[in-house]
């Protein structure tokens, strides 16, 4: 099992992928982490039941730790949305100004 980040909010999370380290966060950097929850989260809201087995966390010096509980469907939607951002970035003038 891969070691969790020190600030991980779920002691039973199985880390799948991390970008960034505790040390980078301590020095003002950010981290991004994806993992499988130790226990599935189930939320019933009105007539819908949301079952989430995964977690996506962002550690930001500006906002602290933001944790998203996600399902595979949520992951697919995020993959699609971030893909659109990357396609737009490749064809925009932002590419020249961000380097």
LUMGU-879240 format. One record per atom (N, C-alpha, C): residue number from 0; x, y, z; atom name; residue in three letters. Coordinates in Angstrom, 2 decimals. Layout:
{pt NUM,{X,Y,Z},CA,ALA}
...
//
This chain:
{pt 0,{0.85,-1.19,0.00},N,UNK}
{pt 0,{0.00,0.00,0.00},CA,UNK}
{pt 0,{0.88,1.24,0.00},C,UNK}
{pt 1,{0.54,2.20,-0.83},N,UNK}
{pt 1,{1.29,3.44,-0.92},CA,UNK}
{pt 1,{1.02,4.29,0.33},C,UNK}
{pt 2,{2.05,4.97,0.81},N,UNK}
{pt 2,{1.89,5.80,2.01},CA,UNK}
{pt 2,{0.97,6.98,1.74},C,UNK}
{pt 3,{0.11,7.27,2.72},N,UNK}
{pt 3,{-0.79,8.42,2.61},CA,UNK}
{pt 3,{-0.04,9.70,2.94},C,UNK}
{pt 4,{-0.54,10.82,2.44},N,UNK}
{pt 4,{-0.01,12.11,2.85},CA,UNK}
{pt 4,{-0.38,12.35,4.30},C,UNK}
{pt 5,{0.43,13.05,5.02},N,UNK}
{pt 5,{0.21,13.32,6.44},CA,UNK}
{pt 5,{-1.15,13.97,6.70},C,UNK}
{pt 6,{-1.61,14.84,5.81},N,UNK}
{pt 6,{-2.85,15.58,6.01},CA,UNK}
{pt 6,{-4.07,14.89,5.42},C,UNK}
{pt 7,{-3.94,13.66,4.98},N,UNK}
{pt 7,{-5.07,12.93,4.40},CA,UNK}
{pt 7,{-6.20,12.82,5.42},C,UNK}
{pt 8,{-7.43,13.19,5.04},N,UNK}
{pt 8,{-8.55,13.17,5.99},CA,UNK}
{pt 8,{-9.15,11.79,6.24},C,UNK}
{pt 9,{-8.72,10.76,5.50},N,UNK}
{pt 9,{-9.29,9.41,5.68},CA,UNK}
{pt 9,{-8.16,8.44,5.99},C,UNK}
{pt 10,{-8.07,8.02,7.24},N,UNK}
{pt 10,{-6.96,7.15,7.65},CA,UNK}
{pt 10,{-6.99,5.79,6.94},C,UNK}
{pt 11,{-8.13,5.42,6.35},N,UNK}
{pt 11,{-8.24,4.14,5.66},CA,UNK}
{pt 11,{-8.22,4.26,4.14},C,UNK}
{pt 12,{-7.93,5.44,3.62},N,UNK}
{pt 12,{-7.91,5.66,2.17},CA,UNK}
{pt 12,{-6.73,4.91,1.55},C,UNK}
{pt 13,{-6.99,4.22,0.44},N,UNK}
{pt 13,{-5.93,3.56,-0.31},CA,UNK}
{pt 13,{-5.51,4.51,-1.42},C,UNK}
{pt 14,{-4.34,5.10,-1.28},N,UNK}
{pt 14,{-3.86,6.09,-2.24},CA,UNK}
{pt 14,{-3.61,5.43,-3.59},C,UNK}
{pt 15,{-4.17,6.03,-4.64},N,UNK}
{pt 15,{-3.98,5.54,-6.00},CA,UNK}
{pt 15,{-2.95,6.36,-6.76},C,UNK}
{pt 16,{-2.96,7.68,-6.54},N,UNK}
{pt 16,{-2.07,8.58,-7.29},CA,UNK}
{pt 16,{-1.95,9.89,-6.53},C,UNK}
{pt 17,{-0.73,10.42,-6.43},N,UNK}
{pt 17,{-0.50,11.70,-5.76},CA,UNK}
{pt 17,{0.49,12.52,-6.55},C,UNK}
{pt 18,{0.21,13.80,-6.66},N,UNK}
{pt 18,{1.17,14.77,-7.19},CA,UNK}
{pt 18,{1.40,15.78,-6.09},C,UNK}
{pt 19,{2.65,15.89,-5.64},N,UNK}
{pt 19,{3.00,16.77,-4.53},CA,UNK}
{pt 19,{3.31,15.93,-3.30},C,UNK}
{pt 20,{3.96,16.57,-2.34},N,UNK}
{pt 20,{4.37,15.89,-1.12},CA,UNK}
{pt 20,{4.01,16.74,0.10},C,UNK}
{pt 21,{4.10,16.13,1.27},N,UNK}
{pt 21,{3.90,16.89,2.51},CA,UNK}
{pt 21,{4.89,18.05,2.60},C,UNK}
{pt 22,{6.14,17.80,2.23},N,UNK}
{pt 22,{7.17,18.83,2.31},CA,UNK}
{pt 22,{6.87,20.00,1.38},C,UNK}
{pt 23,{6.41,19.69,0.16},N,UNK}
{pt 23,{6.07,20.77,-0.77},CA,UNK}
{pt 23,{4.92,21.60,-0.21},C,UNK}
{pt 24,{3.92,20.93,0.37},N,UNK}
{pt 24,{2.78,21.65,0.97},CA,UNK}
{pt 24,{3.25,22.53,2.13},C,UNK}
{pt 25,{4.14,21.99,2.97},N,UNK}
{pt 25,{4.67,22.76,4.10},CA,UNK}
{pt 25,{5.41,24.00,3.64},C,UNK}
{pt 26,{5.98,23.94,2.43},N,UNK}
{pt 26,{6.74,25.07,1.89},CA,UNK}
{pt 26,{5.93,25.95,0.96},C,UNK}
{pt 27,{4.58,25.82,0.99},N,UNK}
{pt 27,{3.72,26.71,0.22},CA,UNK}
{pt 27,{3.22,26.14,-1.09},C,UNK}
{pt 28,{3.54,24.90,-1.40},N,UNK}
{pt 28,{3.07,24.28,-2.64},CA,UNK}
{pt 28,{1.71,23.62,-2.45},C,UNK}
{pt 29,{1.23,23.02,-3.50},N,UNK}
{pt 29,{-0.06,22.33,-3.48},CA,UNK}
{pt 29,{0.15,20.84,-3.67},C,UNK}
{pt 30,{-0.87,20.05,-3.35},N,UNK}
{pt 30,{-0.84,18.63,-3.69},CA,UNK}
{pt 30,{-2.20,18.21,-4.20},C,UNK}
{pt 31,{-2.20,17.14,-4.97},N,UNK}
{pt 31,{-3.41,16.55,-5.53},CA,UNK}
{pt 31,{-3.31,15.05,-5.26},C,UNK}
{pt 32,{-4.39,14.45,-4.77},N,UNK}
{pt 32,{-4.35,13.05,-4.41},CA,UNK}
{pt 32,{-5.68,12.37,-4.74},C,UNK}
{pt 33,{-5.59,11.16,-5.28},N,UNK}
{pt 33,{-6.76,10.36,-5.59},CA,UNK}
{pt 33,{-6.63,9.04,-4.85},C,UNK}
{pt 34,{-7.73,8.55,-4.28},N,UNK}
{pt 34,{-7.66,7.29,-3.56},CA,UNK}
{pt 34,{-9.01,6.60,-3.46},C,UNK}
{pt 35,{-8.96,5.33,-3.02},N,UNK}
{pt 35,{-10.19,4.57,-2.77},CA,UNK}
{pt 35,{-10.50,4.68,-1.29},C,UNK}
{pt 36,{-11.75,5.06,-0.98},N,UNK}
{pt 36,{-12.16,5.24,0.40},CA,UNK}
{pt 36,{-12.07,3.93,1.18},C,UNK}
{pt 37,{-11.76,4.05,2.47},N,UNK}
{pt 37,{-11.77,2.87,3.32},CA,UNK}
{pt 37,{-13.17,2.29,3.45},C,UNK}
{pt 38,{-14.16,3.16,3.39},N,UNK}
{pt 38,{-15.56,2.74,3.45},CA,UNK}
{pt 38,{-16.37,3.61,2.49},C,UNK}
{pt 39,{-17.20,2.98,1.68},N,UNK}
{pt 39,{-18.02,3.72,0.72},CA,UNK}
{pt 39,{-18.89,4.75,1.43},C,UNK}
{pt 40,{-19.01,5.93,0.84},N,UNK}
{pt 40,{-19.86,6.99,1.37},CA,UNK}
{pt 40,{-21.20,6.95,0.63},C,UNK}
{pt 41,{-22.28,6.91,1.38},N,UNK}
{pt 41,{-23.61,6.88,0.78},CA,UNK}
{pt 41,{-24.40,8.08,1.32},C,UNK}
{pt 42,{-24.91,8.88,0.41},N,UNK}
{pt 42,{-25.70,10.06,0.76},CA,UNK}
{pt 42,{-27.03,9.98,0.05},C,UNK}
{pt 43,{-28.10,10.08,0.79},N,UNK}
{pt 43,{-29.43,10.13,0.19},CA,UNK}
{pt 43,{-29.92,11.57,0.29},C,UNK}
{pt 44,{-30.23,12.16,-0.85},N,UNK}
{pt 44,{-30.72,13.53,-0.90},CA,UNK}
{pt 44,{-31.97,13.54,-1.76},C,UNK}
{pt 45,{-33.07,13.93,-1.14},N,UNK}
{pt 45,{-34.38,13.88,-1.80},CA,UNK}
{pt 45,{-34.61,12.46,-2.30},C,UNK}
{pt 46,{-34.75,12.27,-3.60},N,UNK}
{pt 46,{-35.04,10.93,-4.11},CA,UNK}
{pt 46,{-33.83,10.24,-4.73},C,UNK}
{pt 47,{-32.65,10.83,-4.57},N,UNK}
{pt 47,{-31.45,10.27,-5.18},CA,UNK}
{pt 47,{-30.51,9.72,-4.11},C,UNK}
{pt 48,{-29.89,8.61,-4.41},N,UNK}
{pt 48,{-28.86,8.05,-3.54},CA,UNK}
{pt 48,{-27.53,8.17,-4.28},C,UNK}
{pt 49,{-26.56,8.76,-3.60},N,UNK}
{pt 49,{-25.23,8.96,-4.17},CA,UNK}
{pt 49,{-24.25,8.03,-3.45},C,UNK}
{pt 50,{-23.64,7.13,-4.21},N,UNK}
{pt 50,{-22.66,6.21,-3.65},CA,UNK}
{pt 50,{-21.29,6.57,-4.20},C,UNK}
{pt 51,{-20.40,6.89,-3.30},N,UNK}
{pt 51,{-19.05,7.31,-3.68},CA,UNK}
{pt 51,{-18.03,6.40,-3.01},C,UNK}
{pt 52,{-17.16,5.81,-3.81},N,UNK}
{pt 52,{-16.15,4.90,-3.28},CA,UNK}
{pt 52,{-14.74,5.48,-3.39},C,UNK}
{pt 53,{-14.64,6.68,-3.96},N,UNK}
{pt 53,{-13.32,7.27,-4.20},CA,UNK}
{pt 53,{-13.26,8.69,-3.65},C,UNK}
{pt 54,{-12.03,9.16,-3.51},N,UNK}
{pt 54,{-11.79,10.48,-2.97},CA,UNK}
{pt 54,{-10.78,11.20,-3.86},C,UNK}
{pt 55,{-11.00,12.49,-4.04},N,UNK}
{pt 55,{-10.05,13.36,-4.74},CA,UNK}
{pt 55,{-9.81,14.54,-3.82},C,UNK}
{pt 56,{-8.57,14.73,-3.41},N,UNK}
{pt 56,{-8.24,15.81,-2.48},CA,UNK}
{pt 56,{-7.25,16.78,-3.11},C,UNK}
{pt 57,{-7.44,18.05,-2.79},N,UNK}
{pt 57,{-6.54,19.10,-3.22},CA,UNK}
{pt 57,{-6.07,19.82,-1.96},C,UNK}
{pt 58,{-4.77,19.91,-1.79},N,UNK}
{pt 58,{-4.20,20.69,-0.69},CA,UNK}
{pt 58,{-3.67,21.98,-1.27},C,UNK}
{pt 59,{-4.24,23.10,-0.83},N,UNK}
{pt 59,{-3.90,24.40,-1.37},CA,UNK}
{pt 59,{-3.51,25.34,-0.22},C,UNK}
{pt 60,{-2.40,26.07,-0.35},N,UNK}
{pt 60,{-2.05,27.01,0.71},CA,UNK}
{pt 60,{-3.10,28.10,0.88},C,UNK}
{pt 61,{-3.88,28.36,-0.16},N,UNK}
{pt 61,{-4.90,29.39,-0.09},CA,UNK}
{pt 61,{-6.17,28.89,0.59},C,UNK}
{pt 62,{-6.59,27.65,0.28},N,UNK}
{pt 62,{-7.88,27.15,0.77},CA,UNK}
{pt 62,{-7.79,25.97,1.72},C,UNK}
{pt 63,{-6.61,25.49,2.03},N,UNK}
{pt 63,{-6.47,24.31,2.88},CA,UNK}
{pt 63,{-6.73,23.05,2.08},C,UNK}
{pt 64,{-7.32,22.04,2.73},N,UNK}
{pt 64,{-7.59,20.78,2.05},CA,UNK}
{pt 64,{-9.05,20.73,1.63},C,UNK}
{pt 65,{-9.26,20.47,0.36},N,UNK}
{pt 65,{-10.60,20.32,-0.19},CA,UNK}
{pt 65,{-10.74,18.85,-0.59},C,UNK}
{pt 66,{-11.78,18.22,-0.10},N,UNK}
{pt 66,{-11.98,16.80,-0.37},CA,UNK}
{pt 66,{-13.28,16.59,-1.13},C,UNK}
{pt 67,{-13.18,15.88,-2.24},N,UNK}
{pt 67,{-14.34,15.52,-3.03},CA,UNK}
{pt 67,{-14.54,14.01,-2.93},C,UNK}
{pt 68,{-15.74,13.58,-2.62},N,UNK}
{pt 68,{-16.09,12.17,-2.66},CA,UNK}
{pt 68,{-16.70,11.91,-4.03},C,UNK}
{pt 69,{-16.16,10.93,-4.75},N,UNK}
{pt 69,{-16.56,10.74,-6.14},CA,UNK}
{pt 69,{-16.89,9.29,-6.46},C,UNK}
{pt 70,{-17.69,9.14,-7.50},N,UNK}
{pt 70,{-18.03,7.84,-8.06},CA,UNK}
{pt 70,{-17.27,7.70,-9.38},C,UNK}
{pt 71,{-17.24,6.51,-9.96},N,UNK}
{pt 71,{-16.62,6.39,-11.29},CA,UNK}
{pt 71,{-17.29,7.30,-12.33},C,UNK}
{pt 72,{-18.61,7.51,-12.23},N,UNK}
{pt 72,{-19.27,8.44,-13.16},CA,UNK}
{pt 72,{-18.76,9.86,-12.98},C,UNK}
{pt 73,{-18.56,10.29,-11.73},N,UNK}
{pt 73,{-18.00,11.62,-11.47},CA,UNK}
{pt 73,{-16.61,11.74,-12.07},C,UNK}
{pt 74,{-15.80,10.69,-11.93},N,UNK}
{pt 74,{-14.44,10.70,-12.46},CA,UNK}
{pt 74,{-14.46,10.85,-13.98},C,UNK}
{pt 75,{-15.37,10.16,-14.65},N,UNK}
{pt 75,{-15.48,10.27,-16.10},CA,UNK}
{pt 75,{-15.87,11.68,-16.52},C,UNK}
{pt 76,{-16.82,12.28,-15.80},N,UNK}
{pt 76,{-17.21,13.66,-16.12},CA,UNK}
{pt 76,{-16.04,14.62,-15.92},C,UNK}
{pt 77,{-15.27,14.45,-14.85},N,UNK}
{pt 77,{-14.11,15.31,-14.61},CA,UNK}
{pt 77,{-13.05,15.11,-15.67},C,UNK}
{pt 78,{-12.82,13.86,-16.06},N,UNK}
{pt 78,{-11.85,13.58,-17.12},CA,UNK}
{pt 78,{-12.26,14.29,-18.41},C,UNK}
{pt 79,{-13.51,14.23,-18.74},N,UNK}
{pt 79,{-14.02,14.89,-19.95},CA,UNK}
{pt 79,{-13.86,16.41,-19.84},C,UNK}
{pt 80,{-14.26,16.98,-18.69},N,UNK}
{pt 80,{-14.16,18.42,-18.50},CA,UNK}
{pt 80,{-12.72,18.92,-18.54},C,UNK}
{pt 81,{-11.81,18.21,-17.87},N,UNK}
{pt 81,{-10.41,18.62,-17.88},CA,UNK}
{pt 81,{-9.81,18.44,-19.28},C,UNK}
{pt 82,{-10.28,17.43,-20.02},N,UNK}
{pt 82,{-9.83,17.27,-21.40},CA,UNK}
{pt 82,{-10.21,18.46,-22.26},C,UNK}
{pt 83,{-11.42,18.98,-22.03},N,UNK}
{pt 83,{-11.85,20.18,-22.77},CA,UNK}
{pt 83,{-10.98,21.39,-22.42},C,UNK}
{pt 84,{-10.62,21.52,-21.14},N,UNK}
{pt 84,{-9.72,22.61,-20.74},CA,UNK}
{pt 84,{-8.39,22.49,-21.48},C,UNK}
{pt 85,{-7.84,21.28,-21.54},N,UNK}
{pt 85,{-6.55,21.08,-22.21},CA,UNK}
{pt 85,{-6.63,21.35,-23.71},C,UNK}
{pt 86,{-7.72,20.92,-24.34},N,UNK}
{pt 86,{-7.90,21.22,-25.77},CA,UNK}
{pt 86,{-7.96,22.72,-26.01},C,UNK}
{pt 87,{-8.72,23.44,-25.16},N,UNK}
{pt 87,{-8.81,24.89,-25.30},CA,UNK}
{pt 87,{-7.45,25.54,-25.08},C,UNK}
{pt 88,{-6.74,25.09,-24.07},N,UNK}
{pt 88,{-5.42,25.65,-23.73},CA,UNK}
{pt 88,{-4.45,25.49,-24.90},C,UNK}
{pt 89,{-4.47,24.32,-25.54},N,UNK}
{pt 89,{-3.55,24.07,-26.65},CA,UNK}
{pt 89,{-3.79,25.03,-27.81},C,UNK}
{pt 90,{-5.02,25.50,-27.97},N,UNK}
{pt 90,{-5.33,26.37,-29.11},CA,UNK}
{pt 90,{-5.46,27.84,-28.70},C,UNK}
{pt 91,{-5.10,28.18,-27.47},N,UNK}
{pt 91,{-5.30,29.56,-27.01},CA,UNK}
{pt 91,{-3.98,30.29,-26.83},C,UNK}
{pt 92,{-4.10,31.58,-26.62},N,UNK}
{pt 92,{-2.91,32.40,-26.35},CA,UNK}
{pt 92,{-2.43,32.22,-24.92},C,UNK}
{pt 93,{-3.21,31.58,-24.07},N,UNK}
{pt 93,{-2.79,31.34,-22.69},CA,UNK}
{pt 93,{-1.51,30.52,-22.64},C,UNK}
{pt 94,{-1.33,29.64,-23.61},N,UNK}
{pt 94,{-0.16,28.76,-23.64},CA,UNK}
{pt 94,{1.13,29.56,-23.64},C,UNK}
{pt 95,{1.16,30.66,-24.39},N,UNK}
{pt 95,{2.35,31.48,-24.48},CA,UNK}
{pt 95,{2.59,32.30,-23.20},C,UNK}
{pt 96,{1.54,32.64,-22.47},N,UNK}
{pt 96,{1.72,33.52,-21.31},CA,UNK}
{pt 96,{1.93,32.77,-20.00},C,UNK}
{pt 97,{1.72,31.44,-19.98},N,UNK}
{pt 97,{1.81,30.72,-18.71},CA,UNK}
{pt 97,{3.17,30.06,-18.49},C,UNK}
{pt 98,{4.07,30.21,-19.42},N,UNK}
{pt 98,{5.37,29.53,-19.27},CA,UNK}
{pt 98,{6.44,30.43,-18.74},C,UNK}
//
